[in-house]
Amino acid sequence: MLPPLKSLVAFEACARHQSITKAAQELHVTQAAISQHIKALEQYLGFALFNRENRRLKLSIRGQQYYPTVHQSLRAISHQTKALTHRNEPQQLTVKVNTSFCYYWLLPQLQDFCQRYPFIQVKLHTEDWPQLQANQTKVDIEIVNGQPSKELHSELLCKEYWIAVCSPEFKAQHNEELTQCALEQLPGIYVRGYTEGWHEWLSSNTLSSSPPLQQYEVDSTMMGLELAAQGAGIMLCRSLNALPLLQNKRIVVFNDSTISSTDCHYLQYERNHAPPKVTLFTGWLQQRFLALQPEKALIDALQR
């Protein structure tokens, strides 16, 4: 038998907000009703889901284990319900997206979304730095490369790292310099716009070398990675967009040292206005990233 659905909904809202009051406001019921649902669920399961400390609600260890499954299941039901009830209403979804992310990650996955939700027409606007451009076109969702917006609802897609790459041929040709991390005489490929770079990577990994020559400077990671794959030089890049090229061995990591990036890719949309087409797309993309596991894939690529 399954636990009572109302109790699961109450538990999910309480766990997400860490507040009975906020959960009651969201579900339009009284705090007493929420408390009764939580108590009923705890009695059904035979263990406590929350620890109450100084009037604060915190998930217990078992509650932490239970929450992801409940949250994802209820979200999946919600998304599919919206998909079925809106299937006869063609809608256009406008997505503003970073050029490199669109090319390496979104386009290869987009056909799956359109097959699942054929009533949604996807319109893409690509820019190198979406959040820095004037938003002349009204969009439903932005996939930004940088920091989350304070004005919009933001969802992190995955954690990212800075890695040092080049082509397999370039690595073989300059193996001695790369092994010794003597980079200052090697041609470097630089991407405009990032606040982090070689100095942070070298310093964080206690390497005494100077950065490579600024032989090439480009607008996007996509152009930089293509130069690197062609053997033009070495490049410090973020792991997410480099991963597809690492997997097909067009580029390789010439030094295993990495640093965490302070900037990442985020999904952003209006806080108080998320129509079904937006929640369907964001839920789908988050699920795709859970399935693709880019962080694990990066570890696998670095260990080859």
Secondary structure, 3 states (H helix, E strand, C coil): CCCCHHHHHHHHHHHHHCCHHHHHHHHCCCHHHHHHHHHHHHHHHCCCCEEEECCEEEECHHHHHHHHHHHHHHHHHHHHHHHHHCCCCCEEEEEEEEHHHHHHHHHHHHHHHHHHCCCEEEEEEEECCHHHCCCCCCCCEEEEEECCCCCCEEEECCCCEEEEEECHHHHHHCHHHHHCCCCCCCEEEEECCCCCCHHHHHHHCCCCCCCCEEEEEECCHHHHHHHHHCCCCEEEEEHHHHHHHHHCCCCEEEEEEEEECCCEEEEEECCCCCCHHHHHHHHHHHHHHHHHCHHHHHHHHHCC
